[in-house]
């Protein structure tokens, strides 16, 4: 890595994703542009989950940084046969970096971690109400009963296993979560 | 094949570090395992929000699953879900229930005063009916009236307010406690179940003065099927307060 590398932002020494990097990443994700976009979102979500479950305080920013580093390797001509495994390797490295940084800001982080969600519950609930109302009747009834009733009895009534019932309910829950997130982002 | 205990052990950092790293590498490239993990996380946050986790898990969830704003958004969603779709299943008894029991006792005390008020309201209704008064508000119809007071903050209540409507009740009178400073005018109150609006009252009358001000709603009881209800008070078309309660079968 040279100091006069135009891709390096001097002072911060942090490589920013440029058009070339973005194109290289898209091409590596899939030959079809739409599919590449979907794969990008999926990989970003995976990275975000990984950082979140590792207890990192800024999972989405770290996910972007991992994707930036991946793009950088591609523009440098590194051949990467398994993109997701390589991304995982970068992520592990970032987790270690974050862990070291975490020790130095432990007190602040502890305070941050102890924050409870405040003030947004009502808007989240309002968004959820709208999203629930937008569900097909069968799905709305299912998720309502999933939380309100005995799941073993409910699964028997549907003629499916409790696990299958849970999978259905969780898919609806995920759909609701995405719907609520979109609505809250819009406001 | 991964069982649920392993998923939870991963999410709550109960695995040895080497095992944990191998597990992350695995779920990162296995879509089905990823989905299982996301469902296990949703289960944990639902259980946390509904007070259904052990004391130890409670601590671990706060330590490992709520460290970022992204995770706290997931928690807020779980809380909203618990408000709109509260659990009606019996819960495990544990330390968190102590607070719930205390809240229940407060509720019983509030209900006692409400029952006494019921009698007075019935008398008032009989008088109004005999006078054949036409009200600008939705008029309390004939028949029995069941009144209940919902304090402010029921939306955040983990215990939930549950009630069984007695037979012969035609009208459900709800008094909604207001937060200090909220005793302005309200355009409407919207009652919904699972996001579906079942009743709207316009305008909403206020009773009492601060700090005991209450918004008053009269709801035909035939509209109240068993389920979990949310009430939204609106002022100039903007939601200003939420309440929730459950009608039992």
Boltz contact constraints between the chains, C-beta under 6 A:
constraints:
  - contact:
      token1: [A, 52]
      token2: [B, 68]
      max_distance: 6.0
  - contact:
      token1: [A, 52]
      token2: [B, 70]
      max_distance: 6.0
  - contact:
      token1: [A, 52]
      token2: [B, 71]
      max_distance: 6.0
  - contact:
      token1: [A, 55]
      token2: [B, 64]
      max_distance: 6.0
  - contact:
      token1: [A, 55]
      token2: [B, 67]
      max_distance: 6.0
  - contact:
      token1: [A, 57]
      token2: [B, 67]
      max_distance: 6.0
  - contact:
      token1: [A, 57]
      token2: [B, 68]
      max_distance: 6.0
  - contact:
      token1: [A, 59]
      token2: [B, 68]
      max_distance: 6.0
  - contact:
      token1: [A, 59]
      token2: [B, 70]
      max_distance: 6.0
  - contact:
      token1: [A, 84]
      token2: [B, 29]
      max_distance: 6.0
  - contact:
      token1: [A, 88]
      token2: [B, 28]
      max_distance: 6.0
  - contact:
      token1: [A, 113]
      token2: [B, 67]
      max_distance: 6.0
  - contact:
      token1: [A, 117]
      token2: [B, 72]
      max_distance: 6.0
  - contact:
      token1: [A, 117]
      token2: [B, 75]
      max_distance: 6.0
  - contact:
      token1: [A, 117]
      token2: [B, 76]
      max_distance: 6.0
  - contact:
      token1: [A, 120]
      token2: [B, 76]
      max_distance: 6.0
  - contact:
      token1: [A, 121]
      token2: [B, 76]
      max_distance: 6.0
  - contact:
      token1: [A, 121]
      token2: [B, 79]
      max_distance: 6.0
  - contact:
      token1: [A, 122]
      token2: [B, 242]
      max_distance: 6.0
  - contact:
      token1: [A, 124]
      token2: [B, 76]
      max_distance: 6.0
  - contact:
      token1: [A, 124]
      token2: [B, 80]
      max_distance: 6.0
  - contact:
      token1: [A, 125]
      token2: [B, 80]
      max_distance: 6.0
  - contact:
      token1: [A, 125]
      token2: [B, 83]
      max_distance: 6.0
  - contact:
      token1: [A, 126]
      token2: [B, 239]
      max_distance: 6.0
  - contact:
      token1: [A, 128]
      token2: [B, 80]
      max_distance: 6.0
  - contact:
      token1: [A, 128]
      token2: [B, 84]
      max_distance: 6.0
  - contact:
      token1: [A, 129]
      token2: [B, 192]
      max_distance: 6.0
  - contact:
      token1: [A, 129]
      token2: [B, 195]
      max_distance: 6.0
  - contact:
      token1: [A, 132]
      token2: [B, 194]
      max_distance: 6.0
  - contact:
      token1: [A, 132]
      token2: [B, 195]
      max_distance: 6.0
  - contact:
      token1: [A, 133]
      token2: [B, 195]
      max_distance: 6.0
  - contact:
      token1: [A, 133]
      token2: [B, 196]
      max_distance: 6.0
  - contact:
      token1: [A, 140]
      token2: [B, 194]
      max_distance: 6.0
  - contact:
      token1: [A, 144]
      token2: [B, 85]
      max_distance: 6.0
  - contact:
      token1: [A, 144]
      token2: [B, 194]
      max_distance: 6.0
  - contact:
      token1: [A, 147]
      token2: [B, 85]
      max_distance: 6.0
  - contact:
      token1: [A, 147]
      token2: [B, 87]
      max_distance: 6.0
  - contact:
      token1: [A, 148]
      token2: [B, 88]
      max_distance: 6.0
  - contact:
      token1: [A, 170]
      token2: [B, 39]
      max_distance: 6.0
  - contact:
      token1: [A, 170]
      token2: [B, 42]
      max_distance: 6.0
  - contact:
      token1: [A, 173]
      token2: [B, 42]
      max_distance: 6.0
  - contact:
      token1: [A, 177]
      token2: [B, 77]
      max_distance: 6.0
  - contact:
      token1: [A, 180]
      token2: [B, 77]
      max_distance: 6.0
